[in-house]
């Protein structure tokens, strides 16, 4: 099973639901001090629930830019697989590509695309077309 961002008829594939949850968990622990949605309410609360209203897309773009900038400060070892169980490791453990230098470039989807770039493309497409963004399973 795979999940992705759906914007109208456009599909931006992310990967497994666990992989997407890992991104949100990493943000919550490292950038929000474990208080889910406290700094990035649009992405962490609204979008995480599966639906982002068109009127909040601009706010999500702003939040994502901040998230990416601040994740640069964290080494790959700071990745959080599951917010509810901080002891869990990703299935690949610590065996990651040498090209991954920090948490801003840690997340790569199943097609080898940078997750943050893909995420921004989905938000920009929603902004351009004045549409909402949904997280959906394929």
VMD Tcl script that draws the C-alpha trace (Angstrom):
set ca {
  {0.00 0.00 0.00}
  {1.24 3.47 -0.88}
  {0.12 6.95 0.12}
  {0.49 10.24 -1.65}
  {-0.71 13.79 -1.93}
  {-3.68 14.23 -4.24}
  {-4.34 17.65 -5.73}
  {-7.27 17.51 -8.11}
  {-6.20 14.92 -10.69}
  {-2.50 15.23 -9.78}
  {-0.85 12.49 -7.71}
  {2.40 12.91 -5.76}
  {3.47 9.49 -4.50}
  {5.14 9.39 -1.11}
  {5.53 5.73 -0.19}
  {4.27 3.74 2.77}
  {2.04 5.24 5.46}
  {4.82 4.48 7.99}
  {7.30 6.53 5.96}
  {4.95 9.53 5.95}
  {4.30 9.10 9.67}
  {8.08 9.08 10.18}
  {8.34 12.55 8.63}
  {5.61 13.94 10.89}
  {7.10 12.18 13.94}
  {10.55 13.59 13.19}
  {9.14 17.12 12.96}
  {7.12 16.75 16.17}
  {10.04 15.47 18.22}
  {12.87 17.59 16.82}
  {11.17 20.87 15.94}
  {8.15 20.95 18.23}
  {9.78 19.47 21.34}
  {7.30 16.60 21.35}
  {4.24 18.86 21.32}
  {2.56 17.78 18.06}
  {1.32 20.75 16.03}
  {2.53 23.43 18.42}
  {4.73 25.23 15.86}
  {3.39 23.92 12.56}
  {-0.37 23.57 13.05}
  {-1.37 23.61 9.38}
  {0.91 20.75 8.33}
  {1.00 18.81 11.59}
  {-2.66 19.05 12.55}
  {-4.75 19.79 9.47}
  {-2.82 18.02 6.70}
  {-1.82 15.12 8.94}
  {-5.52 14.39 9.37}
  {-5.66 13.79 5.60}
  {-7.11 17.03 4.23}
  {-5.72 20.54 3.79}
  {-8.19 23.24 2.83}
  {-7.23 25.43 -0.13}
  {-7.37 28.54 2.08}
  {-4.55 27.09 4.24}
  {-2.17 26.05 1.44}
  {-0.15 29.28 1.63}
  {0.34 28.73 5.36}
  {1.47 25.16 4.71}
  {4.04 26.37 2.17}
  {5.43 28.80 4.73}
  {5.57 26.08 7.38}
  {7.28 23.60 5.05}
  {9.98 26.13 4.16}
  {10.68 26.63 7.87}
  {10.64 22.89 8.55}
  {13.15 22.21 5.77}
  {15.45 25.00 6.92}
  {15.38 23.86 10.54}
  {15.77 20.13 9.78}
  {19.15 20.99 8.20}
  {20.44 21.46 11.76}
  {19.83 17.82 12.71}
  {21.95 14.81 11.83}
  {20.31 11.74 10.24}
  {20.57 9.86 13.56}
  {17.84 12.16 14.92}
  {15.18 10.62 12.67}
  {12.09 9.46 14.56}
  {10.28 6.48 13.07}
  {7.28 6.63 15.37}
  {6.22 9.46 17.69}
  {4.36 7.00 19.90}
  {7.36 4.65 20.25}
  {10.63 6.54 20.19}
  {12.65 3.32 20.47}
  {11.59 2.08 17.02}
  {14.08 2.41 14.19}
  {13.32 2.63 10.47}
  {13.41 -0.76 8.69}
  {16.78 0.19 7.16}
  {18.15 0.96 10.68}
  {21.13 3.31 10.28}
  {22.12 2.06 6.83}
  {21.45 5.14 4.72}
  {22.97 6.66 1.60}
  {26.12 8.72 2.09}
  {24.29 11.53 0.27}
  {22.00 11.98 3.26}
  {23.74 14.59 5.38}
  {20.96 15.88 7.63}
  {17.22 15.53 8.23}
  {16.31 18.02 5.50}
  {17.45 15.52 2.85}
  {16.82 12.32 4.80}
  {13.38 11.62 3.37}
  {13.46 10.06 -0.10}
  {10.33 8.42 -1.51}
  {10.11 4.96 -3.05}
  {10.97 6.37 -6.50}
  {14.15 8.01 -5.20}
  {12.66 11.52 -5.21}
  {13.31 14.00 -2.42}
  {10.21 14.04 -0.21}
  {10.49 17.73 0.71}
  {10.68 18.73 -2.96}
  {7.73 16.50 -3.81}
  {5.76 17.90 -0.85}
  {6.46 21.47 -1.98}
  {5.44 20.65 -5.56}
  {2.10 19.30 -4.29}
  {1.49 22.43 -2.21}
  {2.49 24.74 -5.08}
  {0.20 22.87 -7.49}
  {-2.67 23.25 -5.00}
  {-1.91 26.96 -4.67}
  {-1.72 27.42 -8.45}
  {-5.00 25.58 -9.09}
  {-6.72 26.85 -5.92}
  {-7.43 23.30 -4.74}
  {-7.18 21.39 -1.49}
  {-4.58 18.72 -0.77}
  {-5.54 15.25 0.38}
  {-3.45 12.39 1.69}
  {-4.80 9.27 0.02}
  {-3.94 5.60 -0.27}
  {-3.34 4.05 -3.65}
}
mol new
graphics top color blue
foreach p $ca { graphics top sphere $p radius 0.5 }
foreach p [lrange $ca 0 end-1] q [lrange $ca 1 end] { graphics top cylinder $p $q radius 0.2 }
display resetview
